């Protein structure tokens, strides 16, 4: 019985895609440290819950939507719950809905402690999360996935976390959001590079499909480079400490440009998530001085 429960839990953890979760954590941590001594623990915690819940929700909803469309049937990457039959489409959809519910509840609490217009941002975030691969015309199938990730897991997550604690928006907060968005985009970009052959077969026109394999790899590297350009615009000289993670980024970029494909890109996706986490923690440490 214990083994069965453990197996079931592992299946749902796998479906939540842990490698992508740094994209939800890093912007909240960076923005909270940028606030400084006046940071508000409760608002920061609620912002983290919202960010993590939305990331998990979009992962489950993506699993569900791609699964029922059949676009995950011949994928190379990690196993998806719906397509593999590990969980029913209905249960995966419920997991997505539950995650959205958690995000909405935390978001309402956050709005009550800061500003009620945050609710509008929350509604836009939920619609964007579902619309990525859900609905009749998913924008992720038309090449707009990276743009949405940059906006919501970069600018909105970072500037929003800063705002709910300060009721202010600054150039420094916006500058800090750029590398967060770029690295989140890099996670999606390397995922879509891996899936180009399969996506082409099912007519899924991601940005990687539109750019082609070679240009998509260059785009991925540009995203990594941009992450190291904007920290200095926060006005914190020690933001250059983020360069200590550059060797990690270089090693990933080198393998991507060398032509790693298919299953060989799976560990690189994990390493890109680790890079975002290490970059975010280093960035936060630099901003704390």
N, C-alpha and C positions, 0 to 999 in steps of 0.2 A: 504494500500500500504506500509506504513512504517513498519507494522507488518511483511509483507511478506519479505521485504528486510532484516529486522532484523533476521528473521528466516533463510533466506538463508546464511547470514553472519555467524550466529551461527553454521550452518552445516559445513561450510568450516573451521571455527576455530576448531571445533571438529575434523575434518579430519586431521588438522595439528598436532594434539596430543600435546597440550600445556604442558602436564606433562613430556614430553621427552625433552623439550627445554632447561632446565638447563644443559643438556649434551653438548649443543652447546655454551652456555654462559660462564660457569665456566672456561674452559681451556683458553679462550681468556682473561678473567679478570685476572686470576692468572699469565699468562705469561706476560701480560702488566705491572702488578705491579712489577714483577720480573725484568723487564727491568730497572726500577728505574727512576731517574730524566730525563734521556735522551729519555723517551718514546715519541712516535710519534702519536699524536691523530688521524690523517687521516688514517695512516696505521692500527692502532688499530681498528678504526671504520670499515674499509673495511674488516679486518679479521673477525670481528663480523658478518658482513653482509654475508660473504662467509659461515661461520660456521652455522649460523641460516638458511640460504637458503638451504644448503645441508641437514640439519636435516629435514627441512620441505619437501624437495624434496624426501628424502628417505622414509618419512612417506606416502606421497601421492603415490609414485611409489609402495610401499609395499601394500597399500590399493588396487591399481589398479591390480597389478600382482596376489595377492592372491585372489582378487575378481573374476577375469576372470577364474582362475583355479578352483574356487569353494572351496578353502581351508578355507575360512572364513564363509562358509554357516552356520556352527553349532558352532561358537566360543562362549566362555563364556564372554570375555572381552567387552570393550566399543564398541558401534556400529561402523561398518566400512561403508563408503559411498557407495562403489561399491556393496558389498555383500547385503546391506540392501535396495538398490534401491533409497537411498536418493539423489544420483547423478549418472549420467551415467558413464560407464567405460571410454568413450571418454573424458568427461569433467574432470574426475579425472586424466587421463593421461596428459591432457593439463595443469592442475594445477602443476603436477610434472615437466613437461617440462618448464613451466614458472619459477618455482623455480630454476631449473637448470640454466636457462638463466640468472637470477639475480645473481646467484653464479658465473657464468662464466664472466659476465661483471665486477663485483666487483673484481674478481680474476685477470682479465687482468689489471685493474687499479692498483691493488696491485703489480703485477709483474713489471709494468712500474716504480713504485716508489722504488722497491727493487732490485729484480733479475729476469731475464726472465726465469730462470730454474724453477721458481715457477709454471709456466704454466704446466710443466710435472707433478708436484704434484697435480695440479688442475685436470688434465685429469684423473689421477689415482683415485682421490677422486670421480669424477663423475661416472667413470666406476664401482667403488666399490659400490657406492650408488645404482646404477641401477641394478647391478648384484646380489645384496643381495637376491631379490626374482624375478627379471626380467630375461628375456632371456630363452634359452632352458635348461640350466643347472644352476639354481640359487644356489649359494654356501650356502645361508641361509638354504636351504633344505638338506644340507649335513653336517651341524654342525659347519660351520666356521664363523657364524655370530658374535660370541663374539670376535674372533680373529680380525676380520675386524674392529669392533667397538673400540677395544683397540688401534689398530694402528691409525685409522683415527680420532676418537673423543678423543683420548688420546694423543699419541705421536705426530702425525702430527698437530693436532689443537694447542697443547701447544708449542711445539718446533717451529712449523711454525710461530705462532704469535710472538714468541720471535725473530726469525730470520728476519722477514720482518721489524722489527724495529731496529735491531742491526747489521744485516748482519753477525751474529755470532751464533754458536751453542755451548752450554756449558753443563757440567755435571749437573749443577743446574737446567737448563731448562729441561733436560731429566728426572731428579729425580722428578721434579714437574709434569711431564706428567704422571707418573705411577699412582698416586691416581686419576687423572682425568680419565684415561683410565679404571681403576678398577671400579670406580663408574658408569661410562657409561655402562660398561659390566654388572654391577649389575642390571641396569634398564632392559636390554635385558634379563638377566637371570631370573628375577622374572616374567617377561612377559611370557617367554617360559615355566617356571614351571607351570604357570596357564593353558597354552595351551597344556600340554602334552597329555591328553586324545584325544582331537580333532586332534592334529597333528599326533598321532599314527594312527588314523582312515584313514587319507588321505595320509599316507605315507611320511609325512614331517619329516625328520630325523634331527631335531634340536639337539644341544648339550645336551639339557635337556632330550630329548627322548633317546639319546644314553647313557647318564649317568644314567638315571632312576630317579624317584622322590626323593628318599632319598639322593643320591649322589649329585643331582642338588641343593638341599637345602644346603648341606655342601659347595658346590662350591660357592654359593651365599654368605655365611658367610665368606669364605676365601677371596672373593673379597673385602668385607667391611673391613676385618682386614688388608689386604695389603695396603689399602688407608691410614692407620695410621702409617705404617712402614716407608714409603719412604720420607715424608716431611723433616725429619731431614737431609737427604742427600743433601738438597739444600744448607746446610751450614748456615742456619738461625736458631739460637737457639730458637727463638720465634715461629718457625714452630710447636712446640709442642702444641701451642694454639689450633691446630686442634682437640686435644683430648677433648676439651670442647663440641664437637659435638658427642663424643662417646656414651653418654647415648641415644641419638636419634638413633644411629646405633644399639645399643644393643637391644632397644625395638623392632625395626623392625626384627632383626635377631631372637629374642626370638619367635616372632609370626610365622615366617617362619619355624623355626625348630619344632615348636609345631604342625605343620601340616596344617596350613591355606591353603585352596585350593579353586579353582573355583572363584566365585564372591568375596570371602573374601580376595583374593589377589589383587583385583583392588585398594582399598585404600592404600595397602602397596606399590603398584607401585608408587602412587602419593607421598607417604611419602619418598620413596627412591629418587625420583626426588627432593623433598624438602631438603633431606639430602645432596645431591650433591651440591645444591645451597648454603646451609648454610655452608657446608664444604669449598666450593670454596671461599666464601666471607671471612670466618675466616682465611683461608690460605692466601688469598690476603692481609688481614689486617696484618697478622703476617709478611709477606714479605715486607711490606711497611716501616718497622722500620729498 
